């Protein structure tokens, strides 16, 4: 494995970094206070190819590898983690399943619009009574006159109320348990679709997280994604890939916190010298950088495994997400500590990063779920 970046990968990294610094950083604090969704900025990132990186150019995508994808997410999250979440969900949990499992008609209808940032994607799996146990969902889909009627409630839907396409999972055969789940492509204009409310969250406050209610929501039969009963398989495969993106977000947040901390340590003076001259601060910075590099290595390795089609990629994605998620929470803690009272103020970027990082160990599989996946892989692969 050689993780030296290619010229194309460096160009992607540098282009996104320039955009985030010039177009996003100046407004992020105000948008966080106002909980304003960055629709315009996301549309422009879509024009740069960030909404459809992992599918071929023939379908409107960028045709990039997963390393390029995680580089993009890291650079976005370094400035605005909420924006990275919106892009991650669109790329890995909406665009990719349409490309891999969609019919030709579904691809023609949705991929180009998603690729160019005209619409965002969303992923509807979690319910008020079903989180980590995805097979426990209760949303139902019954076939009727060339249609499916969806009934149920989906919660914590990222991009909810903003997306133009929702990848939704419901039970078409409740008696079959996990094998009775099917996937659907739902448009918000379909009758019976309703955004019930938005979550009032601790962090990622410019990212929409909605509860969506489906009451006899009419979905054309042609909008079923894959075969009946294939839904849970699709969902779990998507989460394997999505976790690589979440780990990249964690690295980006931590990198942003480190850069802010280094700059502040050079500037802030106490007892006649900069606080960066004190060993206590130096050790915190050293630990942050070392752990970030370790997490970045795990992310790149998982991305490389995904690109090579290696077996057991889900376990590698889980290792990356577990370590990166735990790491970023340690890093932002240190960043706030280094900044002192300023770090506790809404006027600092590290305060927002502290709030944004907390969910990394929870969504797209908690740290405890990642440990279960890792251990299952470990016990099955070592004699």
Secondary structure, 3 states (H helix, E strand, C coil): CCCCCCHHHHHHHHHHHHHHHHHHHHHHHHHHHHCCCCHHHHHHHHHCCCCCCCCCHHHCCCCCCHHHHHHHHHHHHHHCHHHHHHHHHHHHHHHHHHHHHCCHHHHHHHHHHHHCCCCCEEEECCECCECCCHHHCCCEEEEECCEEEEEEEEEEEECCCCCCEEEEEEECCHHHHHHHEEEEEECCCCCCEEEEEECCCCCCCCCCEEEEEEEEEEEEHHHEECCCCCHHHHHHHHHHHHHHHHHHHHHHHHHHHHHHHHHHHHHCEECCEEHHHCHHHHHHHHHHHHHHHHHHHHHHHHHHHHHHCCCCHHHHHHHHHHHHHHHHHHHHHHHHHHHHHHHHCCCCHHHHHHHHHHHHHCCCCCHHHHHHHHHHHHHHHCC
